[in-house]
Amino acid sequence: MMPRSDGMRVPVRFYTSDGMIDDMLADNSLQQAANVACLPGIVSASLVMPDMHWGYGFPIGGVAAFDVDEGIISPGGVGYDINCGVRLMTAELDRGELEPKIRRLIESLYRSVPSGVGSKGGIKITQKQLRSILAEGALWSVAEGLGTEEDLEYIEEKGQMKGADPRRVSARAMERGKGQVGTLGSGNHFLEIGYVSEIFDPATAETFGLSKDRITVMIHCGSRGLGHQVCDDFISVMNAAARKYGVDLPDRQLCCAPIDSEEGQSYLEAMRCAVNYAFANRQAIAAGVRRAFEKIAGAVKLRTVYEVAHNIAKMETHDLEGKSRRLCVHRKGATRAFGPGSEDVPSAYRSVGQPVIIPGDMGRCSYVLAGTETAMKDTFGSTCHGAGRLMSRGKARKAATGRDIIAELNSRNIEVISTSRRTLAEEIPEAYKDVADVVNTCEKAGISRKVARLQPLGCIKG
């Protein structure tokens, strides 16, 4: 805990372990969290998850909730890749059935899902259809035959964030997004085939439909160029708004506006459009995944276990000091982790809590967790979102100089295809914290609990 000082309205509460504390102190992310604690209307604490690292405005791994009447909305609290998130699917196959075909499957997936910087070649849509995507999200994709109604039940917000207004999205953002529906992108985005290597909570795993050696698919991507442009467009708007409303900013990257202001509402309506674009995009990618599986493995059912958002601001009701409060919860590089009994959790999972998908790096493992009552009390129903970077991309490239990353991963029985060797260098496993340390810290704090571990068999990077 970092106590209040120097204009902080609330303390900073961070989650870490003895083994990770030095890494947490290595960059400026805790100071960023302290700056967040200075913003108007913040309640309880500025929170930081154990996968934290430096970001734009808010630290990545930051969670902050603001009173809807007195608080602010900040693009830096959501990030540039609005609704970057991850979907977990399972295939009705076990490891032994698919492993001999994994190389062919990865190649088929690479052809089915365009990836890479500025990647296009996804689903061809008109301007009118794009406006529908911004308003309807994954519902649009399903209506176009790119999935089923069952998929929607297992997506956060059921795949559509209400209150989106396409008129708030600039022509430039629309142009950037028009050709990218159904594409993966680059950076830390990926499409991974794996299997369930260990079960920690058998009853919850059974509820989620996870069993030992069951084949899994993870899709990690977001709102592509459209979301990036929405954020960029509103940075200047929010800088002007902060001056207009007299908000004293400890860091210009925390530019913001009161939630109930015209600028605040405009950003929220545009952000929700980008959120819906990302939901539609992952749904379209899932359709490509199903096509690739059918070509290589036959008529295999792929079921959506759950899909979570990492970068988002949402209006939620939480209990604070015995009172129910309506709050705007910013989660940036953090995952919703609602506990048992929450009406926002799919009815099939309500007895055990929301599934939380925590991807690691492409060379180690990932986890499925479940939300808890403690998270609802302590973190506004939030937990970590991944491993968290240890190295900058530049440092990672330097560390990868002279190495054959593909061969190294092949030696671990992991097939990899990437559009760019530079991306592979930036995404080497040691560029990230060990996701097991991050997950164990969250479990010890009680803000999520381990259900299963997933081991990679093959990965596509942009």
C-alpha positions in Angstrom: 0.0 0.0 0.0 1.2 3.5 -0.9 -0.4 6.0 1.5 -1.9 9.3 0.4 0.4 12.2 -0.3 1.1 15.1 -2.7 -2.5 15.6 -3.9 -3.6 12.0 -3.8 -7.2 11.6 -3.0 -6.9 7.9 -2.2 -4.0 5.5 -1.6 -2.4 3.2 -4.1 -2.9 -0.5 -3.4 -0.7 -2.8 -5.4 -0.5 -6.6 -5.6 2.9 -8.2 -5.9 5.2 -10.8 -4.3 8.7 -10.8 -2.9 10.0 -12.2 -6.2 8.3 -9.5 -8.3 8.7 -6.4 -6.2 12.0 -5.3 -7.8 10.5 -5.6 -11.3 7.5 -3.5 -10.2 9.8 -0.8 -8.9 12.0 -0.8 -12.0 9.9 1.6 -14.1 7.6 4.6 -13.4 4.4 2.6 -13.2 3.8 3.1 -9.4 4.2 6.8 -9.9 1.7 6.6 -12.6 -0.7 4.8 -10.2 -0.1 7.6 -7.7 -1.0 10.2 -10.3 -4.2 8.3 -11.0 -5.0 8.6 -7.3 -5.1 12.4 -7.7 -8.0 12.4 -10.2 -11.4 13.9 -9.2 -14.0 11.4 -8.1 -11.8 8.4 -7.6 -13.0 6.1 -4.9 -11.4 3.6 -2.6 -7.9 3.3 -4.1 -5.8 3.4 -7.3 -5.2 -0.3 -7.9 -2.4 -2.1 -9.6 -2.3 -5.8 -10.6 0.9 -7.9 -10.4 1.4 -7.8 -14.2 1.8 -4.0 -14.1 4.2 -2.1 -16.2 4.5 1.4 -17.6 1.8 2.6 -20.0 0.3 5.8 -21.4 -1.3 7.7 -18.5 -2.5 4.8 -16.4 0.0 2.0 -15.8 -0.9 -1.2 -17.6 -2.4 -3.4 -14.9 -4.2 -0.3 -13.5 -7.8 -0.3 -12.1 -9.6 2.8 -10.9 -13.2 3.5 -10.2 -14.8 6.9 -10.3 -18.1 8.2 -9.0 -20.5 8.7 -11.9 -21.6 12.2 -10.6 -18.3 13.6 -9.5 -15.7 11.6 -11.4 -13.9 11.7 -14.7 -13.4 9.5 -17.8 -9.9 9.3 -19.2 -8.7 7.7 -22.5 -5.4 7.0 -20.7 -7.3 4.7 -18.4 -8.6 2.6 -21.2 -5.6 2.7 -23.6 -5.0 2.9 -27.3 -6.1 -0.7 -28.1 -9.6 -0.3 -26.8 -11.1 -3.7 -25.9 -8.0 -5.6 -26.5 -9.2 -8.9 -25.1 -9.0 -12.7 -25.3 -11.4 -15.4 -26.2 -11.0 -19.0 -25.1 -12.5 -21.9 -27.1 -12.3 -25.6 -26.7 -12.4 -28.2 -29.5 -13.9 -31.6 -29.1 -10.5 -33.2 -29.5 -7.8 -34.3 -27.2 -4.1 -33.6 -27.5 -3.2 -37.0 -28.9 -5.7 -36.6 -31.7 -4.5 -33.2 -32.9 -0.8 -33.2 -32.1 0.3 -35.0 -35.3 -1.7 -32.4 -37.4 -0.6 -29.3 -35.5 1.8 -27.9 -38.2 -0.9 -28.3 -40.9 -3.4 -26.7 -38.6 -1.2 -23.7 -37.8 -0.6 -23.2 -41.5 -4.3 -23.4 -42.2 -5.0 -20.9 -39.5 -2.4 -18.5 -40.9 -4.2 -18.6 -44.2 -7.6 -18.1 -42.7 -6.8 -15.2 -40.3 -4.8 -12.3 -41.8 -2.2 -11.0 -39.4 0.6 -8.5 -39.1 1.1 -4.7 -38.9 -1.7 -3.0 -40.7 -3.1 -6.3 -41.9 -6.1 -6.3 -44.2 -7.8 -8.8 -46.3 -10.4 -9.7 -43.7 -14.2 -9.5 -44.3 -15.2 -7.0 -47.0 -17.7 -4.6 -45.6 -19.5 -1.4 -46.7 -19.5 1.9 -44.8 -23.1 1.1 -43.7 -22.1 -2.3 -42.4 -19.2 -0.8 -40.5 -21.6 1.6 -38.7 -23.7 -1.5 -37.8 -20.6 -3.2 -36.4 -19.9 -0.2 -34.2 -23.4 -0.3 -32.8 -24.0 -4.1 -32.7 -20.6 -5.7 -32.0 -20.5 -9.5 -32.1 -24.3 -9.6 -32.8 -23.5 -8.3 -36.3 -21.0 -11.1 -36.9 -23.4 -13.7 -35.8 -26.2 -12.3 -37.9 -23.8 -12.5 -40.9 -23.3 -16.2 -40.2 -19.9 -15.9 -38.4 -20.9 -17.8 -35.3 -23.9 -18.8 -33.2 -26.2 -17.3 -30.6 -24.5 -19.6 -28.1 -21.2 -17.7 -28.7 -22.9 -14.4 -27.6 -23.9 -15.9 -24.2 -20.2 -16.4 -23.3 -18.8 -13.0 -24.3 -18.4 -10.2 -21.8 -21.4 -7.8 -22.3 -22.8 -10.6 -24.5 -20.7 -9.1 -27.3 -22.4 -5.8 -27.5 -21.8 -2.7 -25.4 -24.9 -0.5 -25.3 -24.7 3.2 -25.7 -22.4 3.3 -28.7 -22.9 6.1 -31.2 -21.1 5.7 -34.6 -21.5 9.4 -35.2 -18.8 10.0 -32.6 -16.2 8.1 -34.6 -14.1 10.1 -37.0 -13.8 9.5 -40.7 -10.2 8.6 -40.3 -11.0 6.0 -37.6 -13.7 4.5 -39.9 -11.3 4.3 -42.8 -8.7 2.5 -40.7 -11.2 0.0 -39.5 -13.0 -0.8 -42.7 -10.6 -3.4 -44.0 -9.5 -5.0 -40.7 -12.6 -6.9 -39.5 -11.4 -10.5 -39.0 -7.7 -9.7 -38.8 -5.3 -10.4 -35.9 -2.9 -7.5 -36.0 0.7 -7.6 -34.6 2.6 -6.9 -31.4 1.5 -9.1 -28.5 -1.6 -10.2 -30.3 -1.8 -13.9 -31.2 -3.8 -17.0 -32.0 -2.7 -20.0 -30.0 -3.6 -23.7 -30.1 -2.9 -25.5 -26.8 -4.3 -28.1 -24.4 -5.3 -28.4 -20.8 -2.2 -29.6 -19.0 -3.3 -29.4 -15.4 -6.6 -29.0 -13.5 -6.5 -27.2 -10.1 -10.2 -27.0 -9.4 -12.0 -30.1 -10.9 -15.6 -29.0 -10.1 -15.1 -25.5 -11.6 -13.2 -26.9 -14.6 -16.0 -29.3 -15.3 -18.5 -26.3 -15.1 -16.3 -24.4 -17.7 -16.1 -27.5 -19.9 -12.4 -28.0 -19.4 -10.8 -31.5 -19.0 -7.3 -32.8 -19.0 -5.7 -32.8 -22.5 -8.7 -31.1 -24.1 -7.6 -28.9 -27.1 -8.0 -25.1 -26.6 -7.8 -22.0 -28.8 -7.0 -18.5 -27.6 -7.6 -15.4 -29.7 -5.9 -12.3 -28.4 -6.5 -9.1 -30.3 -8.5 -5.8 -30.1 -10.1 -3.0 -32.1 -7.1 -2.6 -34.5 -6.5 0.8 -36.2 -10.1 2.0 -35.5 -9.6 1.8 -31.7 -6.2 3.4 -31.9 -7.6 6.3 -33.9 -10.5 6.8 -31.5 -8.1 7.1 -28.6 -5.8 9.4 -30.6 -8.7 11.6 -31.7 -9.9 12.1 -28.1 -6.5 12.9 -26.5 -6.6 16.5 -27.8 -10.3 16.8 -26.9 -9.6 15.7 -23.4 -6.6 18.0 -23.0 -8.9 20.9 -23.8 -11.6 19.6 -21.6 -9.3 19.3 -18.6 -8.4 22.9 -19.0 -12.0 23.9 -19.6 -13.3 22.2 -16.4 -10.3 23.1 -14.2 -9.0 19.6 -13.7 -5.5 19.7 -12.2 -3.5 17.0 -14.0 -0.4 15.6 -12.4 0.5 14.2 -15.9 -0.9 15.4 -19.2 -1.3 11.8 -20.3 -4.1 11.6 -17.8 -6.2 14.1 -19.8 -9.8 13.6 -18.9 -13.3 15.2 -18.7 -16.1 14.9 -16.2 -18.2 11.8 -17.0 -21.4 13.8 -17.3 -19.8 16.5 -19.6 -20.4 16.6 -23.3 -16.8 15.7 -23.9 -16.9 12.8 -21.5 -20.1 11.4 -23.0 -18.8 11.8 -26.5 -15.7 9.8 -25.6 -17.7 7.1 -23.9 -20.0 6.7 -27.0 -17.0 6.5 -29.3 -15.1 4.1 -27.0 -18.1 1.8 -27.0 -18.1 1.7 -30.8 -14.4 0.6 -30.6 -15.4 -2.0 -28.0 -18.1 -3.4 -30.3 -15.6 -3.4 -33.2 -13.3 -5.6 -31.2 -16.1 -7.9 -30.2 -17.1 -8.3 -33.8 -13.5 -8.8 -34.9 -12.8 -11.6 -32.4 -16.1 -13.2 -33.5 -15.1 -13.1 -37.1 -11.7 -14.5 -36.3 -13.4 -17.3 -34.4 -15.3 -18.2 -37.6 -11.9 -18.3 -39.4 -10.6 -20.7 -36.8 -13.6 -23.0 -37.2 -13.1 -23.1 -40.9 -9.4 -24.0 -40.5 -10.2 -26.7 -38.0 -12.8 -28.2 -40.3 -10.2 -28.4 -43.2 -7.6 -30.2 -41.1 -9.6 -32.1 -38.4 -13.0 -32.5 -39.9 -16.4 -31.5 -38.4 -15.1 -30.7 -34.9 -17.2 -28.6 -32.6 -15.5 -25.5 -31.2 -17.2 -24.0 -28.2 -16.6 -20.6 -26.7 -15.8 -20.9 -23.1 -15.6 -17.2 -22.5 -14.3 -13.9 -23.8 -13.0 -11.1 -21.7 -12.0 -7.5 -22.3 -8.7 -6.0 -21.0 -8.9 -2.3 -21.9 -12.3 -0.8 -21.2 -14.3 1.6 -19.0 -17.7 0.5 -17.8 -20.6 1.7 -15.7 -21.0 -0.8 -12.9 -22.6 -1.0 -9.5 -20.4 -2.0 -6.5 -20.8 -2.0 -2.8 -18.6 0.5 -1.0 -18.7 0.8 2.8 -22.1 -0.8 2.9 -23.6 1.3 0.2 -24.4 0.5 -3.4 -22.5 3.0 -5.7 -22.7 3.5 -9.4 -19.2 3.8 -10.7 -17.2 4.2 -13.9 -14.6 1.4 -13.6 -11.5 1.8 -15.8 -9.6 -1.4 -16.4 -6.4 -1.0 -18.4 -4.5 -4.2 -18.8 -6.8 -5.8 -16.2 -9.6 -8.3 -16.4 -13.1 -8.3 -15.0 -13.3 -11.2 -12.4 -16.9 -11.2 -11.1 -17.6 -13.7 -8.4 -20.2 -16.3 -7.8 -23.8 -15.1 -7.9 -23.2 -12.1 -10.1 -26.0 -11.6 -12.6 -23.4 -10.4 -15.1 -21.9 -13.9 -15.2 -23.5 -16.4 -17.6 -26.1 -18.5 -15.8 -24.1 -21.7 -16.5 -21.2 -20.3 -14.6 -22.9 -18.3 -11.9 -22.4 -20.8 -9.1 -18.6 -20.8 -9.5 -17.8 -17.3 -10.8 -16.7 -15.7 -14.1 -14.0 -17.4 -16.2 -10.9 -15.3 -16.4 -8.4 -16.1 -19.2 -4.8 -15.2 -18.5 -2.5 -15.7 -21.4 1.3 -16.1 -20.8 4.0 -15.8 -23.3 4.3 -18.0 -26.4 6.9 -20.3 -24.9 5.4 -21.1 -21.5 1.8 -21.5 -20.3 -1.5 -19.7 -19.8 -4.2 -20.1 -17.1 -7.9 -20.1 -16.7 -9.0 -18.6 -13.4 -12.4 -17.8 -11.8 -13.6 -14.6 -10.2 -14.2 -14.4 -6.5 -16.2 -12.6 -3.8 -13.0 -11.1 -2.5 -12.4 -9.5 -5.9 -15.8 -7.9 -5.7 -15.0 -6.4 -2.3 -11.4 -5.4 -2.9 -10.8 -4.7 -6.6 -14.2 -3.9 -8.1 -14.3 -7.4 -9.4 -10.9 -7.2 -11.2 -7.7 -9.2 -11.5 -4.6 -9.5 -13.7 -4.8 -9.8 -17.5 -1.5 -11.6 -18.5 2.1 -12.0 -17.7 3.2 -8.4 -18.1 6.3 -7.2 -19.9 9.7 -7.2 -18.3 11.6 -5.9 -21.3 10.9 -3.0 -23.7 10.5 -4.1 -27.3 13.9 -2.6 -28.0 15.6 -4.6 -25.2 13.9 -7.8 -26.3 15.1 -7.3 -29.9 18.6 -6.8 -28.6 18.4 -10.0 -26.4 17.2 -12.0 -29.5 20.0 -10.9 -31.7 21.7 -13.9 -33.4 19.1 -16.3 -32.1 16.7 -18.5 -34.1 13.5 -18.0 -32.0 11.4 -20.4 -34.1 14.0 -23.2 -33.6 14.0 -22.5 -29.9 10.3 -22.8 -29.7 10.2 -25.9 -31.9 12.6 -27.5 -29.4 9.8 -27.0 -26.9 7.4 -28.7 -29.3 5.7 -25.4 -30.1 5.0 -24.6 -33.8 5.2 -20.9 -34.6 4.4 -18.8 -37.7 4.8 -15.1 -37.8 4.5 -12.4 -40.4 7.6 -10.7 -39.0 10.8 -11.9 -37.4 11.0 -8.6 -35.6 7.7 -9.3 -33.8 9.1 -12.7 -32.8 12.2 -11.0 -31.4 10.0 -8.5 -29.5 7.9 -11.3 -28.1 10.5 -13.7 -26.8 9.4 -15.5 -23.7 11.9 -13.8 -21.4 10.5 -10.4 -22.4 7.6 -11.2 -20.0 7.2 -12.0 -16.4 6.5 -15.7 -15.5 2.7 -15.8 -15.7 2.7 -18.4 -13.0 4.1 -15.9 -10.5 1.5 -13.4 -11.5 -1.4 -15.8 -11.2 -0.2 -17.2 -7.9 0.0 -13.7 -6.5 -3.6 -13.0 -7.5 -4.7 -16.3 -6.0 -2.9 -15.7 -2.7 -4.6 -12.3 -2.6 -8.0 -14.0 -3.1 -8.9 -11.9 -6.2 -9.1 -14.9 -8.5 -8.5 -18.6 -8.1 -6.7 -21.1 -10.4 -8.9 -23.5 -12.4 -6.6 -24.9 -15.1 -3.3 -24.5 -16.8 -3.0 -24.4 -20.6 0.1 -25.5 -22.5 0.9 -24.2 -26.1 1.2 -26.4 -29.1 1.3 -23.8 -31.8 1.1 -20.0 -32.1 0.5 -17.4 -34.8 2.0 -14.0 -34.3 1.5 -10.9 -36.6 
